[in-house]
Amino acid sequence: MGHVAPPRPVVLAVCGLKAEARIAAGLGVATLACGGDASTLAHRLPQEYDRLRPVGLMSLGIAGGLDPRLATGDVLIGSTVIADEAQYECDVAWRRALVRSLPGAVVGPLAAGDHALATPADKSALYSRTLARAVDMESQHVARFASAHGVPFAALRVIADPADRALPSAALVGLKPDGSAAILKVILALMKTPAEMPALLQVANDSRHAMARLLSSRLCLGPGLGFPDFGKLVLDMA
């Protein structure tokens, strides 16, 4: 029977958008895009975990700003994830590694969102309740899973829509469960509310800026998305 090489260490990056997953992909990184859909993530995350046995999980992508001091393009490294009454601490060593790699980033808690917050009032209410600096729809599920399985967890998010930005209704229907764009749904929604076009263009511009910042940040992290001693893990398993 021939020698079977051990599996290479890998970090699993969990994203909402396919575009985010493409940015995350690279040496030592596998990706999962779920379109911000909790049921899709609940089904696929255990499958990918069992298949890959990753050394760590990262929630990576863009987010909605809650802290009014944060602007579009600001990079947030998660310290904790706040989901209902529970709080999940991100891995301390990994967080410190991210801070060293991304000196312009801020550190703070992320809030759990079951849907996109469309109004400044909604964002302000969540900020007052949690003091979280941003909100996204994937981090809570990844944090719970990581905690249950004893796997290091990190979160890296870039602000797309800041706390004072309202999201038009056409922007809220734009994702398929696999994280790709539902262009037809957006067009149909815009046909019903054409006055939202300027706001939708603003959202698109904010998203482009945030994605560009996400890409530049990801390039700074290198193999394994900054996972501590990732290079040593690779050598140990060579």
C-alpha positions in Angstrom: 0.0 0.0 0.0 1.5 3.3 -1.1 2.2 6.2 1.2 -0.7 8.7 1.6 0.4 12.2 2.3 -1.4 14.0 5.1 -3.8 16.7 4.0 -2.3 20.2 3.8 -3.5 22.7 6.4 -6.2 25.0 5.3 -8.2 27.9 6.6 -11.9 28.0 5.6 -13.1 31.6 4.8 -16.9 31.9 5.0 -18.4 34.7 2.9 -21.8 36.0 1.9 -20.8 36.9 -1.7 -19.1 34.9 -4.4 -17.0 38.1 -5.1 -15.8 38.0 -1.5 -14.9 34.3 -1.8 -12.9 35.0 -4.9 -10.9 37.6 -3.0 -10.3 35.3 0.0 -9.2 32.3 -2.1 -5.5 31.6 -2.3 -2.7 29.4 -0.9 -3.9 27.6 2.2 -7.4 29.0 1.9 -10.7 27.3 1.0 -13.9 29.3 0.6 -17.6 29.0 1.2 -20.1 31.6 -0.1 -23.7 31.4 1.2 -25.4 34.5 0.0 -26.2 35.6 3.5 -28.6 32.7 3.8 -28.6 31.0 7.2 -30.1 27.8 6.0 -27.5 27.4 3.2 -24.7 28.1 5.7 -26.2 25.7 8.3 -26.2 23.0 5.6 -22.9 23.6 3.9 -20.6 24.6 6.7 -20.6 21.2 8.5 -20.1 19.5 5.1 -17.1 21.7 4.3 -15.7 21.3 7.8 -15.9 17.5 7.7 -14.3 17.5 4.2 -11.5 19.9 4.9 -10.9 19.7 8.6 -9.6 23.3 8.6 -7.2 24.6 11.2 -9.3 27.8 11.5 -12.5 29.5 10.3 -12.7 33.2 9.2 -15.8 35.2 8.5 -14.6 37.5 5.7 -16.4 40.2 3.6 -18.1 43.5 3.7 -20.4 44.7 6.5 -22.8 47.4 7.5 -21.5 50.1 9.8 -23.0 50.7 13.2 -20.4 52.9 14.8 -21.0 56.4 13.3 -17.2 57.0 13.4 -16.6 54.3 10.7 -16.7 55.2 7.0 -17.0 53.2 3.8 -13.7 51.3 3.3 -12.7 51.1 7.0 -11.3 47.7 7.9 -12.6 46.0 11.1 -11.0 43.1 12.8 -13.5 41.4 15.0 -12.8 41.1 18.8 -16.1 39.4 19.6 -19.3 38.4 17.9 -22.5 39.4 19.6 -25.5 37.1 18.8 -28.6 37.6 21.0 -27.5 37.1 24.6 -24.3 35.2 23.6 -20.9 36.5 22.9 -18.1 34.6 21.1 -14.6 35.8 21.4 -12.4 35.7 18.3 -9.1 33.9 18.6 -6.7 36.2 20.4 -3.5 35.1 18.7 -5.1 35.3 15.2 -6.6 38.7 16.0 -3.2 40.0 17.0 -1.6 38.6 13.8 -4.3 40.4 11.8 -3.6 43.6 13.6 0.1 43.3 12.8 -0.6 42.7 9.2 -3.2 45.4 8.9 -2.0 48.5 10.8 -4.7 50.7 9.6 -7.5 48.5 10.8 -9.7 49.0 13.8 -10.6 46.3 16.3 -14.1 45.8 17.8 -17.2 43.7 18.2 -19.4 42.6 15.4 -23.2 42.2 15.8 -25.2 39.4 14.3 -27.7 40.2 11.6 -30.5 38.0 10.2 -31.1 40.5 7.4 -29.6 43.7 6.1 -30.4 46.7 8.2 -31.9 49.2 5.7 -32.2 52.4 7.7 -30.0 54.6 9.9 -32.5 54.2 12.7 -32.2 50.4 12.6 -28.4 50.6 12.7 -28.5 53.2 15.5 -30.8 51.0 17.6 -28.5 48.0 17.2 -25.5 50.0 18.0 -27.1 51.4 21.2 -28.1 47.9 22.3 -24.8 46.1 21.6 -22.1 48.8 21.1 -20.9 46.6 18.1 -19.1 48.5 15.5 -20.5 46.7 12.5 -23.1 44.0 11.5 -23.0 41.1 9.1 -25.0 37.9 8.5 -22.3 35.2 8.5 -20.1 35.8 11.6 -22.6 34.6 14.2 -23.1 31.3 12.5 -19.4 30.7 12.0 -18.7 31.8 15.6 -21.2 29.3 17.0 -19.9 26.5 14.8 -16.3 27.3 15.7 -17.1 27.4 19.4 -18.9 24.1 19.3 -16.1 22.4 17.5 -13.2 24.0 19.3 -11.8 25.6 16.2 -10.0 29.0 16.1 -12.2 31.7 14.7 -11.5 35.2 13.3 -13.5 37.9 11.5 -12.3 40.4 9.0 -14.9 42.9 7.6 -14.8 46.1 5.6 -17.5 48.7 6.0 -19.6 49.1 2.9 -22.7 51.1 4.0 -21.9 53.3 7.0 -24.2 54.0 9.9 -25.9 57.0 8.3 -26.5 55.3 4.9 -30.0 54.0 4.1 -30.3 51.0 1.7 -32.9 51.2 -1.1 -35.3 48.2 -1.3 -33.8 47.2 -4.7 -30.4 46.6 -2.9 -32.1 44.1 -0.5 -33.1 41.6 -3.0 -29.8 41.3 -4.9 -28.4 37.9 -3.7 -29.0 34.3 -4.5 -28.4 31.6 -1.9 -25.0 30.7 -3.5 -23.8 34.3 -3.1 -24.1 35.4 -6.7 -26.0 38.5 -7.9 -29.7 38.2 -8.5 -29.7 40.8 -11.3 -33.2 40.1 -12.5 -34.7 40.7 -9.1 -32.8 44.0 -8.7 -34.1 45.2 -12.1 -37.7 44.2 -11.3 -37.5 46.0 -7.9 -36.0 49.1 -9.5 -38.8 49.1 -12.1 -41.3 49.4 -9.2 -39.4 52.1 -7.5 -37.3 54.0 -10.1 -36.7 56.9 -7.8 -34.3 54.6 -5.9 -31.8 54.7 -8.7 -29.5 57.4 -7.2 -29.4 55.5 -3.9 -28.8 52.2 -5.6 -25.8 53.8 -7.5 -24.5 55.1 -4.2 -24.7 51.6 -2.8 -22.9 50.2 -5.8 -20.1 52.7 -5.4 -19.8 52.1 -1.7 -19.6 48.3 -2.4 -16.9 48.7 -5.0 -14.8 50.8 -2.7 -15.3 48.3 0.2 -14.4 45.3 -2.1 -11.3 47.1 -3.3 -10.2 47.6 0.3 -11.0 44.0 1.1 -8.8 42.9 -1.7 -5.9 45.1 -0.6 -6.3 43.8 3.0 -6.4 40.2 1.9 -3.2 40.6 -0.1 -1.5 41.7 3.1 -2.4 38.5 4.9 -0.7 36.0 2.6 -1.2 32.2 2.9 -3.7 31.0 5.5 -5.2 34.5 5.9 -2.7 35.4 8.6 -3.4 32.3 10.7 -0.7 32.2 13.4 2.3 30.0 12.5 0.6 28.9 9.3 4.0 28.5 7.5 5.2 26.3 10.3 2.1 24.1 10.0 2.8 23.6 6.3 6.4 22.6 7.0 5.4 20.2 9.8 3.1 18.4 7.5 5.4 18.3 4.5 
